Every structure is written in C-alpha cells, then in structure tokens.
Amino acid sequence: MRAAGIRRYSDPVELLDLPDPDELRSDEVLVEVRCGGIGNWDDIARTGGWDLGRQPPMALGVEAAGVIAGTGAAVHGRTSGSRLADGRPADGRPAGGPVRDGLAVGDRVMTHSLPLRGQGAWAEWFVAAAADVAVIPDTVPFDVAAALPVPGLTADEALGDGLGAGPGATVLVHGASGVTGMLMVELAAGRGAEVMATAGTDAAARVTAAGAAHVLDRRAPDWSGQARRLTEGRGVDLAVNAAPAGAADAITAVRDGGRLVTITSDPPAADRGIEVREVYVAPDGTRLARLGELLAAGTIRVTVGTAYRLEEAERALACVRRGSGGQAVVLQVAP
C-alpha cells in the first residue's frame, strides 16, 4: 500500500510502499483512509520522541478519517463485518463478548488509535482498535474529521479529567491560538466557565469569537499580572497550558490552591498549594463521538487551512513546524 513515513528515525518523510495490513484481530476495524491529520506531535514521532508501538520503516500519522472496510469478529454493527476488504476472514479469536457495538462496514469514521496495530494513519489502510473509533456525523467532511481526534481529545481530557472545569470557574488557556488551544477555549466556555486566554494580537479576534471573555497578549511581559488584576488580585481558579515551555509562566496566574494542567511536558514545581498535572492524549472512541456531535452542532470548530497530497507529506509537516495560523493541516490520502 502507498504510505508516507520514514525509513529511519529523524529521516525526512517520504513516500513508501508498505505491506497491506494483516488479518484483523477480533477487536479491530480496518479503515480505508480518506484523510490523515497532521500536528507537531507527528514530528516528535518522526524523531523517535514518541513511541507509537512500532519501529521504522513505518508510516507516520496517529489520526485518520475514512470508511470502515472490515471489522473483527467481536465488533458488532448493523451488518456482518467479520472479513477484511479483500474477502479474507478475520481471525475471530474469542474476546469474551462484543468489544464494540454500532460499527459496520461502510461507516464513515474517525479515530486516534495507539499503540499502532499496523502502520500509521498516513497510508491507504489503517487498523484501529474498535474502542478508539467514532462514527463521523453526516455533515462533517473527512478533512475536518481527520483533524479533530488528537487536538479534540487532548483539549477535552485536559479540561474534564485534568482540571474538572465547570460552571462558575475562571479558566485560563495559555496558548489559545492553535487548533488545540482554540478547542480548549470553546470547550471551557461550553462548560460554563469564564475563559481568559493568551494569544498573539493577530489571533485575538478569533479567540474572542471562540468564547474567551478576556484575551491577553501572550508577548506582553506582564500578561500574568493582567490576569490577576482581572480577578481582583486573586488569580484564576484553573489553568491549562498549551504554549511550548509555557507552564512555568501559566502557574503564576493561578490562585493559591488552584489547579494547573499542561500538555507540553514541562510541569513546574508545585507551589502555593496549586495542584499540577500533565495530560497526554489518550484514545477514546466514546469521547471522540461526543466531540463529533459538538462539531456537527457548531459548538466547537476545526478549520482546515491546507490539504496536501500523500506524496507531499514532508511539505505538510514543514507547514506545521512553521505554524499554520490556527488552521489545521491534513493529508488527502484518497479522493
């Protein structure tokens, strides 16, 4: 199958010819990929900083949108789907009952699934754990669906599991202008929190439209002091850091006894009774399905800026490295 990936860690991304997927296990689905999402996390995987569960040569990519072409024996849907796309039977190993209901061959789906069951998502076929898969709402196109899983799950897990953000809380989103940061603002506002955010001045209008009550210039040397003044000197209740190397700054805006979550692997030392947590994205098909419903309803938004062809994957990754102005970048794997 055609794929985009690396022969060795830190190599540039190139077009590869890789073997088709093996027979499905009972808890897996085979996705015919239409679009693959791209983020800075893919560059971390390219250089070996994120173990995806297999070694090069390999296709990169950890999020995909496409059509189910086959299901394992323990995946129950509206139609029988226990064979691979070419008609080969799945292995049918017993799993103690169905592992997922409601998924069927022909469904439009999106997924973030790790560790990899086969190759990465920048390929014609992607094997995913059924529990990590969500049906795409009819009104959501494949490119938008491919760009949702990692930033959407990260934002929702950080705000819900990490912070416990809810009505009445003041929530700071530090680094709100990217795809993940914008989703954090929208989800926090949707939970009834009063949202304060940092962003560049060029992104302030977008962040305000996403639901932030106050947008602070992240380049201003005293932005955390501004945040404290806006809370009458107390500090925000909760903060989530999405800015690279920004957690140490974010904690200065948090009140005594508050809570800070960072998604950038740079947790500061606990101080003033503030609870500090790190959050790393975790696959979750059920949560992803709820995010898809919010996307279809317009409660959250993902804007795709550029769609590159599979053979342009290195260019696409370079675009992510430069910064894409808050718009998602995707690979168009199939028409």
N, C-alpha and C positions, 0 to 999 in steps of 0.2 A: 504494500500500500504506500501511497505518497504521504510523506510527513515532513515536518520542519523540526529540526533539532540539532543535536551536537554529536560529534564523534568522540570528543574528549572534553572534560570539564574546562571551561574558560575559552573554548573554541568559539568562533563566530557561528551563528545559526545558519544552517544550510538546508537545502532540500535533500531528503533521504528517501531511499527505497527500503522499507522495513517489512518483515513478515506480517501477514494478516493475523488477527487475533486467534488464540487457541480456543478450544471448545469452552463454552460458558460453564461456570460453576452454578450450582443451584440458586445462589443468592445474587446473581449478576444480571445485568442487562447490557446488550450491545447497542451502541448509539452510532448511527450514521451521521457524522458530524457535518453540520452546515456552517457554523461559525465557532471560532475559539476566542476566548477573552485573553487579553494581554495586560500585564501590570508589572510594576517594578519587582514584585516577588518572583517573576519569571527570570529576571536577570540574576537574582540571588540563587535560584535553582541552577541556572546555566553555569555559574562559577563554583558550584558544589556547596554553597552555603545553606541550602535547604534540601534535605534528603527526601526525595519523592518515593523511595522504595525500590528503585532500580538504578542500574549503572549505565553510562553511555557505552556504545552508541544508543541514542534514545530520542524519541520525540519529546519536546517540551510541551508545556501547557497543562493547567490544572482546572480549567473551567471550560465547559462546552455547551453548545445548544445544537440540537439535531432531532432526528427521528429514531424511535426505537425500531431496530431491525431484528431483534431476538431477545428472548428472556429465558432465564434459568427455570428449572422445574419448580422451585419454591416461590416464584413470583407470580401472583395471581392477578389477572386482569379481566377485561371484558371478553377477550378471545384467547384461545390457546396460543401460547408463545414459547414453547419449550425447545425451539430449534434455532439454530443460527441462520443468518441471512441466506447462506448458500444451501440450506436444507439439512445440514449435518445436525444430528441430535445433540442436545446439551447433555452434560454428564449425569444430571439427575441425582446427584448424591443427596441422601436424606438430610434435612435440616431441622427436623422436629416440627414441621408445620410451615405455613407460608411466612416468608420474611417480609413481604410487601404486597398489599392489595392495591388494585386500581391502576396498574401499569400494564399496557398492552402494546403489541406490535402495531406500529403506525402512529403512536402518540408523539406529539411534539414535546420535547423535554429539555430541561437544562440541568446541569449538575456541576458540583465541585466534589471530586471523589479522590481521597487519598487514604492509605498509600496506593500507588498505581497498581491496578490489576493487570495491566498490559503496558501499552505505550501511553505517552502523554496525549493531551487533547488536540495538539496541532497535527492532526492526522485524519485520514478518511474515516477511521473507525476508532471508537473509544469504548473500553469496557469499564463499567462503573458498578459499584455496589448498589443494589436496588434501593437500599435505605438512604442513599445520598441523592436520589433523583427526584425531580419535581416536574409535574406537567406544566407547560407554558400556557398561560391564558391566551385565548384566541386572538386578542387584539394586540398582543406583544410580538414584534418581529424577532426573528432569530438573532440578529446582530445585537439588539438591546438585551435579549435574554442571555446571550453569551457573556455580556459584560457585567451582569448582576451578581453571580454567585459569590465570588471572593469578597468584593467590597461590601455587598449587601449583608452577607453572613458576618463579616468582621464587625460592621457597624452595629448590627442587631445584638450580637453576642457581647460586644463591649458595653453597650448601653443597658441591656437587660441583665445578663448574667454577671457582668463585671461591676456596673455601677448601681443597678437597681433603680434607674431613673424613672420618675413618675410625676404625677401632678403636683405642682407647688414647688418643686425643686428648682434651684438655679443650676444650670449645666453649662460649663464652658467646653467648647470644642476648639482645641488648639490645632490649627492647620486645617481649616474648613474648606479650602478652595478646590481640593482634589475630588475625585469621584467618591472615595470613601468618606472624606470629611463632609461633603455635601449630604450624603445619605445619613450621616450621623446627625446633622442639623435637622433634617426632615423627620427622622425617626424620633428624636428627642422632643421636637415640637409636637409631633403626633401623640406623644405620651403625656402631653400637658405640661411639660417643663418650660420654664423661662430660659431661653437659649441665648448665650453670649458666645461669640465666635471670634477667632482671629483669622485674618486673610490679608492678601495684598490689596491695595486700594483698587486695582483693576478688577478684582473679584467681589468687591463689597456689595454691589447691587445684586449679583447672583445669590450671594449668601443670605442677604436680607430677604429676597424672594423665596428662599428655601425655608424661611421661618425663624431666622435669628432676630431677636429683639434689639441686640446691640452687636455691631461689627467693629472690632478694634484692628488697627493697622499692625500686623504682626512684625513689621520692621521698626516700629516705634520702640525706643529703648525702655519706655515706662508703661508698656501696654498692661502688664500685670497690676501696676498701681492704678491704672484706669479701671480695671476690672474690680478692684477693691473699692474704689470710690463709688462705682455704680451700685455696689452692695452695702453702702454706708460704712465702709471700712471693714466689714466682716469677712469678705471673701465668698467665693461661690461654694455651694454645697458639694458639687460633684464636677469633676473634670475628666475629659478624655483627650489624650494626646495622639494626634495623627501626624505631627510635624517631626521629620527626622531630627534626632538629637534634641527634641524639644521638651521632654518630660521634666527636666530639672527647672525649666522656666515655668511650665504649667503649674507645678506644685506650689509656687509662690503665690498664685492667685486663689488657692483653695483655703477655705476657713479651717480653723483648728477642729480636729475631729472629723473632717470631711473625707472624701474618697477620690482617689486618682487612679485611672486606668490608662495604660499606654500600650499601643500596638506596635511600637517601634523598637522593642528590645533594649530599652535604655531606662529601666526603672530607677528613680532616685532613691536615696535612703529615706526611710520613713522619718517624718518629722512632725512635731506639734500634734501627735495623735492621729495623723492622717493615714488612712489605710491605702496602701499602694498595691496595685495588681498589674500583671501583664496578661494580655489576651492575644492568643494566636487563633487564626481562623480554624474552625472545626467543621467538617462535613455534616450536614443535617438536612435531609430531604424535606422533612415536615416543615421546618422553619423556612426553608427556601420557597416552599409552596405558598406560605403566608406572605412572604415578601413579593412573590409574583402577583398575588392578589392586590397588594398595595400599589404595585407598579401599574397594573391594569386600571386601577381606580384613580390614578393620578396623585395619590398621596405621597409617593416617592417617585423620583425621576432619574433616569440614566440617559444621557445624551451621547450618542456615538459620533465622534468627530470624523474619524477616518477608518475605512475598511480596506485592508491590504490583502492581496492575494497570498496564497500559501508560500509561493516562491519569494515573496517579499518580506518574510518574517523577520529577517535581520534589520531591514529598514523600519519595520513596525516597532521592534524593540528599541531601536535608536530613538524613535519618536517619543517613546515612553521615558527614556532616560533624559531627554531634553525637557520634557514637560509638555503636556498636551492641553493646558489651559482649562482643566476641569472637565474635559470631554474624554470619553472612553475611546480606546483603540481596540480594534478587533481584527482577526484574520478571517477572510472569506474562504472557507475550505472547499465548499461545494456551492453550486448555484442555488 
